[in-house]
Amino acid sequence: MKLVVRTGLAAVAAVAAAAAVVAPASTAVATENTRVAAGAHTVAANPKAIKPAAYNQARSILAGAGSRTAAKSHPVHGRDDVPVGHGTNLLAAARDEFRQADKGLPSKQKKSDMSMRHYDAIHGAAKTMGIDRW
């Protein structure tokens, strides 16, 4: 019985030592504009600002896909940059609209609770603005 307990404790100690060595090494690959999530791949941080042309193009993509919020929003002009919060709010509002509109679709025809057309529009708009999280 003592042998089983000692063997178990030795195994736990070995795993803890390996985890202590691997954890710092895995976090060292993150760069200045990236973050590391536990158990996930490295995700780039959102930009601090968006160029007006990128915001307007993303707005057009979402409005073309049927987002009333994007269609009602005004194009940006006369500014050098747009706060990233405007872009993330636009994406979140369109996502919520699309999910509500696609609620009745069969699950086989949806990805992330919206039609593939809406999913592609959201992700295309996000890529245009350089936004990864919204």
Secondary structure as UniProt FT lines:
FT   HELIX           2..27
FT   TURN            28..29
FT   TURN            32..33
FT   STRAND          34..36
FT   TURN            38..39
FT   STRAND          42..44
FT   STRAND          49..50
FT   HELIX           52..64
FT   TURN            65..66
FT   HELIX           68..72
FT   STRAND          82..83
FT   HELIX           84..101
FT   TURN            102..104
FT   HELIX           107..109
FT   STRAND          110..111
FT   TURN            112..113
FT   STRAND          114..115
FT   HELIX           116..129
//
